[in-house]
Amino acid sequence: MLLTMILQAAAGAALGKAGIAIAAAVAAFAAAFGISKIGQSALEAGARQPEQAGHYRMTAIIISALIEGACLFAIVVCIIAK
């Protein structure tokens, strides 16, 4: 009984820290994937309509900044949870 409680406490502490690290990694990966999809779409749209390429570029930069902000917020939450 005592051994089970000790193992559960040790596993809970280790899994908590590992879970936080995995959550931060997933947030960073999701942001990188989202930004890559935005870049791909902006390049394709600029190739279809070259006269609007500047507009697409500015929109992509703004959306990428919003995604980066959400990613940083998620990582800060993970660090605070630690």
N, C-alpha and C positions, 0 to 999 in steps of 0.2 A: 504494500500500500504506500509506504513512504517512498519507495523507489519510483513508483508510478507518478507520484506528485512531483518529485524532483525532476524526472524526465519531462513531464508536461511543462514545468516552469522553464526549464532550459530550452525546450523546443519552442515555447511561446516567445521567449526573448530573441532567439536566433531567427525564427520565422518572421517576427515583426520587423527586424532590421532588414532582412532579405526582401520582405514584401515592400518596404519603403524604397529600397534600391531598385527593385523591379518596376515599381510604379513610376519612379522618376525616369527610368530608361524608356518605358513605354510612352511617357509624355514626350520625351525628346524625339523618339522615333516617329510618333504620330505627327509632330510638328514638321519634321524633315520630310515626311511623305506628303503632307499637305502642301508644303511650299514647293516641292518638286512638281506636284500636279498643277499648281497654279502657274509655275514657270512654263511647263509644257503647254498648257492651254493658251497662255499669253503669246508664246511663240507661234503656235498654230494660227491663232486669230490674226496676228500681225502678218503672217505669210498670206492669209486669205485676203486681207484688206490692208495693204501697206500704208495707205494714207491715214489710217487710224492707229498705227502701231504705237505712237506716243501715248495715246489715251489708254490703250491696253497695258502698256508698261507701267503707267502711273497707278492704274487700278490694281495691278498685280503687286506693286510695292506696298500699297496701303493694306491690302488683304494679308500680305505676308507679315507685315508689322503687327497686325491684329493676332495672327496665329502665334507669332513669337511671344507676344504678351501673354496669351493664354498658356503657352508652354512654360514660360517663366513663373507664372502664377502657380501652376501645378507643381513645379519643382520646389517652389518656396513652401507650399503646403506640405509636401513630402518631408522637407527638412524640418519644418515646425513639428510635424508628427513624430519625428525621431526624438 
